[in-house]
Amino acid sequence: MGKGQPAISNSIRTLRFHAGEMTQAALAEKVGVTRQTIVAIEQGRYSPSLEVAFRIAAAFGVPLEQVFAWEGSAQGQG
């Protein structure tokens, strides 16, 4: 993993779009965090706690793997 590359990618923006163009503020309210936290997570500047990650997935009604992907998940297995 190079410097400046997030270890965790996410599809929050796409999921918000498919959820009736849900705003970051609306998602933040459902998850119980600030809008700024959602912005930082969405932009890959902040990795959420496991609890917040599950809450985000629950807000969209999808599995955690559909929201977040660890960039190193394919490395070092086997």
Jmol script that loads the backbone (N, CA, C; Angstrom):
load data "model"
ATOM      1  N   MET A   1       0.844  -1.175   0.000  1.00  0.00           N
ATOM      2  CA  MET A   1       0.000   0.000   0.000  1.00  0.00           C
ATOM      3  C   MET A   1       0.881   1.227   0.000  1.00  0.00           C
ATOM      4  N   GLY A   2       0.727   2.075  -0.983  1.00  0.00           N
ATOM      5  CA  GLY A   2       1.524   3.280  -1.077  1.00  0.00           C
ATOM      6  C   GLY A   2       0.980   4.380  -0.204  1.00  0.00           C
ATOM      7  N   LYS A   3       1.841   5.349   0.046  1.00  0.00           N
ATOM      8  CA  LYS A   3       1.422   6.486   0.854  1.00  0.00           C
ATOM      9  C   LYS A   3       0.317   7.252   0.148  1.00  0.00           C
ATOM     10  N   GLY A   4      -0.666   7.690   0.903  1.00  0.00           N
ATOM     11  CA  GLY A   4      -1.754   8.458   0.329  1.00  0.00           C
ATOM     12  C   GLY A   4      -2.898   7.616  -0.206  1.00  0.00           C
ATOM     13  N   GLN A   5      -2.718   6.306  -0.273  1.00  0.00           N
ATOM     14  CA  GLN A   5      -3.787   5.428  -0.745  1.00  0.00           C
ATOM     15  C   GLN A   5      -4.539   4.875   0.459  1.00  0.00           C
ATOM     16  N   PRO A   6      -5.855   4.962   0.447  1.00  0.00           N
ATOM     17  CA  PRO A   6      -6.601   4.419   1.578  1.00  0.00           C
ATOM     18  C   PRO A   6      -6.525   2.899   1.615  1.00  0.00           C
ATOM     19  N   ALA A   7      -6.437   2.341   2.819  1.00  0.00           N
ATOM     20  CA  ALA A   7      -6.411   0.890   2.972  1.00  0.00           C
ATOM     21  C   ALA A   7      -7.800   0.312   2.758  1.00  0.00           C
ATOM     22  N   ILE A   8      -8.810   1.139   3.004  1.00  0.00           N
ATOM     23  CA  ILE A   8     -10.192   0.694   2.865  1.00  0.00           C
ATOM     24  C   ILE A   8     -10.900   1.579   1.859  1.00  0.00           C
ATOM     25  N   SER A   9     -11.497   0.961   0.854  1.00  0.00           N
ATOM     26  CA  SER A   9     -12.302   1.728  -0.099  1.00  0.00           C
ATOM     27  C   SER A   9     -13.765   1.511   0.259  1.00  0.00           C
ATOM     28  N   ASN A  10     -14.618   2.388  -0.243  1.00  0.00           N
ATOM     29  CA  ASN A  10     -16.036   2.237   0.070  1.00  0.00           C
ATOM     30  C   ASN A  10     -16.899   2.672  -1.103  1.00  0.00           C
ATOM     31  N   SER A  11     -18.147   2.255  -1.041  1.00  0.00           N
ATOM     32  CA  SER A  11     -19.111   2.599  -2.089  1.00  0.00           C
ATOM     33  C   SER A  11     -20.264   3.427  -1.512  1.00  0.00           C
ATOM     34  N   ILE A  12     -19.966   4.206  -0.485  1.00  0.00           N
ATOM     35  CA  ILE A  12     -21.008   4.981   0.196  1.00  0.00           C
ATOM     36  C   ILE A  12     -21.685   5.959  -0.751  1.00  0.00           C
ATOM     37  N   ARG A  13     -20.906   6.667  -1.541  1.00  0.00           N
ATOM     38  CA  ARG A  13     -21.500   7.659  -2.448  1.00  0.00           C
ATOM     39  C   ARG A  13     -22.486   6.989  -3.416  1.00  0.00           C
ATOM     40  N   THR A  14     -22.081   5.870  -3.984  1.00  0.00           N
ATOM     41  CA  THR A  14     -22.951   5.129  -4.906  1.00  0.00           C
ATOM     42  C   THR A  14     -24.206   4.630  -4.194  1.00  0.00           C
ATOM     43  N   LEU A  15     -24.031   4.107  -2.993  1.00  0.00           N
ATOM     44  CA  LEU A  15     -25.178   3.617  -2.229  1.00  0.00           C
ATOM     45  C   LEU A  15     -26.129   4.757  -1.873  1.00  0.00           C
ATOM     46  N   ARG A  16     -25.582   5.921  -1.545  1.00  0.00           N
ATOM     47  CA  ARG A  16     -26.437   7.082  -1.249  1.00  0.00           C
ATOM     48  C   ARG A  16     -27.245   7.465  -2.482  1.00  0.00           C
ATOM     49  N   PHE A  17     -26.603   7.427  -3.641  1.00  0.00           N
ATOM     50  CA  PHE A  17     -27.287   7.766  -4.890  1.00  0.00           C
ATOM     51  C   PHE A  17     -28.444   6.800  -5.146  1.00  0.00           C
ATOM     52  N   HIS A  18     -28.180   5.515  -4.959  1.00  0.00           N
ATOM     53  CA  HIS A  18     -29.208   4.499  -5.202  1.00  0.00           C
ATOM     54  C   HIS A  18     -30.284   4.479  -4.119  1.00  0.00           C
ATOM     55  N   ALA A  19     -30.027   5.148  -3.013  1.00  0.00           N
ATOM     56  CA  ALA A  19     -31.015   5.234  -1.926  1.00  0.00           C
ATOM     57  C   ALA A  19     -31.780   6.550  -2.037  1.00  0.00           C
ATOM     58  N   GLY A  20     -32.137   6.901  -3.248  1.00  0.00           N
ATOM     59  CA  GLY A  20     -32.919   8.118  -3.457  1.00  0.00           C
ATOM     60  C   GLY A  20     -32.118   9.384  -3.268  1.00  0.00           C
ATOM     61  N   GLU A  21     -30.835   9.314  -3.623  1.00  0.00           N
ATOM     62  CA  GLU A  21     -29.924  10.448  -3.475  1.00  0.00           C
ATOM     63  C   GLU A  21     -29.906  10.960  -2.036  1.00  0.00           C
ATOM     64  N   MET A  22     -29.772  10.022  -1.103  1.00  0.00           N
ATOM     65  CA  MET A  22     -29.678  10.339   0.322  1.00  0.00           C
ATOM     66  C   MET A  22     -28.529  11.318   0.557  1.00  0.00           C
ATOM     67  N   THR A  23     -28.757  12.317   1.381  1.00  0.00           N
ATOM     68  CA  THR A  23     -27.698  13.281   1.675  1.00  0.00           C
ATOM     69  C   THR A  23     -26.733  12.705   2.704  1.00  0.00           C
ATOM     70  N   GLN A  24     -25.550  13.294   2.762  1.00  0.00           N
ATOM     71  CA  GLN A  24     -24.583  12.891   3.775  1.00  0.00           C
ATOM     72  C   GLN A  24     -25.148  13.167   5.164  1.00  0.00           C
ATOM     73  N   ALA A  25     -25.876  14.274   5.306  1.00  0.00           N
ATOM     74  CA  ALA A  25     -26.473  14.618   6.602  1.00  0.00           C
ATOM     75  C   ALA A  25     -27.512  13.584   7.023  1.00  0.00           C
ATOM     76  N   ALA A  26     -28.329  13.115   6.074  1.00  0.00           N
ATOM     77  CA  ALA A  26     -29.347  12.108   6.393  1.00  0.00           C
ATOM     78  C   ALA A  26     -28.696  10.793   6.806  1.00  0.00           C
ATOM     79  N   LEU A  27     -27.638  10.403   6.103  1.00  0.00           N
ATOM     80  CA  LEU A  27     -26.929   9.177   6.460  1.00  0.00           C
ATOM     81  C   LEU A  27     -26.293   9.324   7.838  1.00  0.00           C
ATOM     82  N   ALA A  28     -25.684  10.473   8.087  1.00  0.00           N
ATOM     83  CA  ALA A  28     -25.051  10.722   9.385  1.00  0.00           C
ATOM     84  C   ALA A  28     -26.057  10.584  10.517  1.00  0.00           C
ATOM     85  N   GLU A  29     -27.257  11.113  10.308  1.00  0.00           N
ATOM     86  CA  GLU A  29     -28.298  11.025  11.332  1.00  0.00           C
ATOM     87  C   GLU A  29     -28.701   9.574  11.585  1.00  0.00           C
ATOM     88  N   LYS A  30     -28.841   8.789  10.519  1.00  0.00           N
ATOM     89  CA  LYS A  30     -29.211   7.374  10.662  1.00  0.00           C
ATOM     90  C   LYS A  30     -28.126   6.586  11.396  1.00  0.00           C
ATOM     91  N   VAL A  31     -26.864   6.948  11.129  1.00  0.00           N
ATOM     92  CA  VAL A  31     -25.733   6.212  11.687  1.00  0.00           C
ATOM     93  C   VAL A  31     -25.382   6.693  13.099  1.00  0.00           C
ATOM     94  N   GLY A  32     -25.700   7.957  13.395  1.00  0.00           N
ATOM     95  CA  GLY A  32     -25.384   8.509  14.708  1.00  0.00           C
ATOM     96  C   GLY A  32     -24.021   9.161  14.786  1.00  0.00           C
ATOM     97  N   VAL A  33     -23.581   9.726  13.651  1.00  0.00           N
ATOM     98  CA  VAL A  33     -22.312  10.453  13.603  1.00  0.00           C
ATOM     99  C   VAL A  33     -22.564  11.809  12.952  1.00  0.00           C
ATOM    100  N   THR A  34     -21.520  12.629  12.852  1.00  0.00           N
ATOM    101  CA  THR A  34     -21.677  13.930  12.207  1.00  0.00           C
ATOM    102  C   THR A  34     -21.567  13.795  10.692  1.00  0.00           C
ATOM    103  N   ARG A  35     -22.076  14.790   9.991  1.00  0.00           N
ATOM    104  CA  ARG A  35     -21.950  14.814   8.535  1.00  0.00           C
ATOM    105  C   ARG A  35     -20.478  14.834   8.143  1.00  0.00           C
ATOM    106  N   GLN A  36     -19.659  15.565   8.908  1.00  0.00           N
ATOM    107  CA  GLN A  36     -18.228  15.645   8.611  1.00  0.00           C
ATOM    108  C   GLN A  36     -17.569  14.269   8.691  1.00  0.00           C
ATOM    109  N   THR A  37     -18.036  13.439   9.607  1.00  0.00           N
ATOM    110  CA  THR A  37     -17.500  12.079   9.712  1.00  0.00           C
ATOM    111  C   THR A  37     -17.848  11.276   8.468  1.00  0.00           C
ATOM    112  N   ILE A  38     -19.084  11.391   8.008  1.00  0.00           N
ATOM    113  CA  ILE A  38     -19.496  10.690   6.782  1.00  0.00           C
ATOM    114  C   ILE A  38     -18.665  11.174   5.599  1.00  0.00           C
ATOM    115  N   VAL A  39     -18.451  12.482   5.497  1.00  0.00           N
ATOM    116  CA  VAL A  39     -17.637  13.042   4.409  1.00  0.00           C
ATOM    117  C   VAL A  39     -16.239  12.434   4.442  1.00  0.00           C
ATOM    118  N   ALA A  40     -15.613  12.412   5.612  1.00  0.00           N
ATOM    119  CA  ALA A  40     -14.252  11.891   5.742  1.00  0.00           C
ATOM    120  C   ALA A  40     -14.180  10.402   5.399  1.00  0.00           C
ATOM    121  N   ILE A  41     -15.169   9.630   5.838  1.00  0.00           N
ATOM    122  CA  ILE A  41     -15.199   8.193   5.522  1.00  0.00           C
ATOM    123  C   ILE A  41     -15.389   7.999   4.023  1.00  0.00           C
ATOM    124  N   GLU A  42     -16.351   8.725   3.464  1.00  0.00           N
ATOM    125  CA  GLU A  42     -16.668   8.603   2.036  1.00  0.00           C
ATOM    126  C   GLU A  42     -15.461   8.942   1.165  1.00  0.00           C
ATOM    127  N   GLN A  43     -14.681   9.938   1.584  1.00  0.00           N
ATOM    128  CA  GLN A  43     -13.518  10.371   0.806  1.00  0.00           C
ATOM    129  C   GLN A  43     -12.267   9.551   1.103  1.00  0.00           C
ATOM    130  N   GLY A  44     -12.372   8.578   1.998  1.00  0.00           N
ATOM    131  CA  GLY A  44     -11.230   7.724   2.306  1.00  0.00           C
ATOM    132  C   GLY A  44     -10.197   8.376   3.196  1.00  0.00           C
ATOM    133  N   ARG A  45     -10.558   9.475   3.860  1.00  0.00           N
ATOM    134  CA  ARG A  45      -9.625  10.155   4.758  1.00  0.00           C
ATOM    135  C   ARG A  45      -9.696   9.608   6.174  1.00  0.00           C
ATOM    136  N   TYR A  46     -10.697   8.783   6.447  1.00  0.00           N
ATOM    137  CA  TYR A  46     -10.917   8.253   7.792  1.00  0.00           C
ATOM    138  C   TYR A  46     -11.525   6.862   7.670  1.00  0.00           C
ATOM    139  N   SER A  47     -10.997   5.930   8.440  1.00  0.00           N
ATOM    140  CA  SER A  47     -11.566   4.579   8.474  1.00  0.00           C
ATOM    141  C   SER A  47     -12.477   4.482   9.687  1.00  0.00           C
ATOM    142  N   PRO A  48     -13.720   4.094   9.481  1.00  0.00           N
ATOM    143  CA  PRO A  48     -14.663   4.045  10.592  1.00  0.00           C
ATOM    144  C   PRO A  48     -14.375   2.890  11.542  1.00  0.00           C
ATOM    145  N   SER A  49     -14.893   3.016  12.759  1.00  0.00           N
ATOM    146  CA  SER A  49     -14.834   1.892  13.693  1.00  0.00           C
ATOM    147  C   SER A  49     -15.695   0.771  13.121  1.00  0.00           C
ATOM    148  N   LEU A  50     -15.508  -0.408  13.637  1.00  0.00           N
ATOM    149  CA  LEU A  50     -16.296  -1.550  13.169  1.00  0.00           C
ATOM    150  C   LEU A  50     -17.784  -1.307  13.408  1.00  0.00           C
ATOM    151  N   GLU A  51     -18.111  -0.735  14.566  1.00  0.00           N
ATOM    152  CA  GLU A  51     -19.515  -0.452  14.877  1.00  0.00           C
ATOM    153  C   GLU A  51     -20.123   0.528  13.880  1.00  0.00           C
ATOM    154  N   VAL A  52     -19.403   1.600  13.572  1.00  0.00           N
ATOM    155  CA  VAL A  52     -19.911   2.590  12.613  1.00  0.00           C
ATOM    156  C   VAL A  52     -20.027   1.970  11.226  1.00  0.00           C
ATOM    157  N   ALA A  53     -19.071   1.141  10.851  1.00  0.00           N
ATOM    158  CA  ALA A  53     -19.134   0.476   9.547  1.00  0.00           C
ATOM    159  C   ALA A  53     -20.399  -0.378   9.439  1.00  0.00           C
ATOM    160  N   PHE A  54     -20.708  -1.134  10.490  1.00  0.00           N
ATOM    161  CA  PHE A  54     -21.925  -1.952  10.485  1.00  0.00           C
ATOM    162  C   PHE A  54     -23.178  -1.084  10.458  1.00  0.00           C
ATOM    163  N   ARG A  55     -23.145   0.043  11.155  1.00  0.00           N
ATOM    164  CA  ARG A  55     -24.304   0.946  11.152  1.00  0.00           C
ATOM    165  C   ARG A  55     -24.541   1.535   9.764  1.00  0.00           C
ATOM    166  N   ILE A  56     -23.456   1.856   9.062  1.00  0.00           N
ATOM    167  CA  ILE A  56     -23.589   2.382   7.698  1.00  0.00           C
ATOM    168  C   ILE A  56     -24.216   1.321   6.802  1.00  0.00           C
ATOM    169  N   ALA A  57     -23.705   0.098   6.886  1.00  0.00           N
ATOM    170  CA  ALA A  57     -24.269  -0.991   6.081  1.00  0.00           C
ATOM    171  C   ALA A  57     -25.743  -1.194   6.409  1.00  0.00           C
ATOM    172  N   ALA A  58     -26.085  -1.158   7.688  1.00  0.00           N
ATOM    173  CA  ALA A  58     -27.476  -1.344   8.109  1.00  0.00           C
ATOM    174  C   ALA A  58     -28.369  -0.222   7.586  1.00  0.00           C
ATOM    175  N   ALA A  59     -27.836   0.992   7.517  1.00  0.00           N
ATOM    176  CA  ALA A  59     -28.619   2.126   7.018  1.00  0.00           C
ATOM    177  C   ALA A  59     -29.043   1.903   5.568  1.00  0.00           C
ATOM    178  N   PHE A  60     -28.223   1.178   4.819  1.00  0.00           N
ATOM    179  CA  PHE A  60     -28.545   0.875   3.420  1.00  0.00           C
ATOM    180  C   PHE A  60     -29.200  -0.498   3.259  1.00  0.00           C
ATOM    181  N   GLY A  61     -29.212  -1.291   4.322  1.00  0.00           N
ATOM    182  CA  GLY A  61     -29.793  -2.626   4.249  1.00  0.00           C
ATOM    183  C   GLY A  61     -28.981  -3.585   3.402  1.00  0.00           C
ATOM    184  N   VAL A  62     -27.653  -3.422   3.445  1.00  0.00           N
ATOM    185  CA  VAL A  62     -26.765  -4.281   2.654  1.00  0.00           C
ATOM    186  C   VAL A  62     -25.686  -4.875   3.555  1.00  0.00           C
ATOM    187  N   PRO A  63     -25.031  -5.953   3.110  1.00  0.00           N
ATOM    188  CA  PRO A  63     -23.931  -6.525   3.891  1.00  0.00           C
ATOM    189  C   PRO A  63     -22.737  -5.569   3.937  1.00  0.00           C
ATOM    190  N   LEU A  64     -21.949  -5.687   4.981  1.00  0.00           N
ATOM    191  CA  LEU A  64     -20.766  -4.842   5.167  1.00  0.00           C
ATOM    192  C   LEU A  64     -19.849  -4.873   3.944  1.00  0.00           C
ATOM    193  N   GLU A  65     -19.696  -6.063   3.339  1.00  0.00           N
ATOM    194  CA  GLU A  65     -18.796  -6.211   2.186  1.00  0.00           C
ATOM    195  C   GLU A  65     -19.257  -5.406   0.977  1.00  0.00           C
ATOM    196  N   GLN A  66     -20.523  -5.053   0.944  1.00  0.00           N
ATOM    197  CA  GLN A  66     -21.028  -4.264  -0.178  1.00  0.00           C
ATOM    198  C   GLN A  66     -20.712  -2.784  -0.001  1.00  0.00           C
ATOM    199  N   VAL A  67     -20.380  -2.389   1.222  1.00  0.00           N
ATOM    200  CA  VAL A  67     -20.062  -0.990   1.510  1.00  0.00           C
ATOM    201  C   VAL A  67     -18.554  -0.766   1.519  1.00  0.00           C
ATOM    202  N   PHE A  68     -17.824  -1.666   2.170  1.00  0.00           N
ATOM    203  CA  PHE A  68     -16.384  -1.489   2.361  1.00  0.00           C
ATOM    204  C   PHE A  68     -15.592  -2.644   1.764  1.00  0.00           C
ATOM    205  N   ALA A  69     -14.411  -2.316   1.248  1.00  0.00           N
ATOM    206  CA  ALA A  69     -13.482  -3.330   0.743  1.00  0.00           C
ATOM    207  C   ALA A  69     -12.081  -2.962   1.217  1.00  0.00           C
ATOM    208  N   TRP A  70     -11.388  -3.930   1.788  1.00  0.00           N
ATOM    209  CA  TRP A  70     -10.019  -3.720   2.225  1.00  0.00           C
ATOM    210  C   TRP A  70      -9.104  -3.981   1.046  1.00  0.00           C
ATOM    211  N   GLU A  71      -8.295  -2.990   0.697  1.00  0.00           N
ATOM    212  CA  GLU A  71      -7.428  -3.083  -0.484  1.00  0.00           C
ATOM    213  C   GLU A  71      -6.428  -4.232  -0.379  1.00  0.00           C
ATOM    214  N   GLY A  72      -6.044  -4.617   0.821  1.00  0.00           N
ATOM    215  CA  GLY A  72      -5.062  -5.678   0.985  1.00  0.00           C
ATOM    216  C   GLY A  72      -5.674  -7.049   1.159  1.00  0.00           C
ATOM    217  N   SER A  73      -6.989  -7.171   0.984  1.00  0.00           N
ATOM    218  CA  SER A  73      -7.660  -8.441   1.255  1.00  0.00           C
ATOM    219  C   SER A  73      -7.199  -9.573   0.348  1.00  0.00           C
ATOM    220  N   ALA A  74      -6.706  -9.262  -0.827  1.00  0.00           N
ATOM    221  CA  ALA A  74      -6.255 -10.300  -1.752  1.00  0.00           C
ATOM    222  C   ALA A  74      -4.780 -10.640  -1.536  1.00  0.00           C
ATOM    223  N   GLN A  75      -4.088  -9.845  -0.714  1.00  0.00           N
ATOM    224  CA  GLN A  75      -2.665 -10.060  -0.482  1.00  0.00           C
ATOM    225  C   GLN A  75      -2.454 -10.948   0.734  1.00  0.00           C
ATOM    226  N   GLY A  76      -1.443 -11.739   0.690  1.00  0.00           N
ATOM    227  CA  GLY A  76      -1.024 -12.520   1.842  1.00  0.00           C
ATOM    228  C   GLY A  76      -1.969 -13.626   2.265  1.00  0.00           C
ATOM    229  N   GLN A  77      -2.844 -14.056   1.404  1.00  0.00           N
ATOM    230  CA  GLN A  77      -3.732 -15.157   1.757  1.00  0.00           C
ATOM    231  C   GLN A  77      -3.189 -16.445   1.157  1.00  0.00           C
ATOM    232  N   GLY A  78      -3.197 -17.494   1.964  1.00  0.00           N
ATOM    233  CA  GLY A  78      -2.791 -18.776   1.434  1.00  0.00           C
ATOM    234  C   GLY A  78      -1.617 -19.361   2.061  1.00  0.00           C
TER     235      GLY A  78
END
end "model"
wireframe off; spacefill off
backbone 0.3
color backbone group
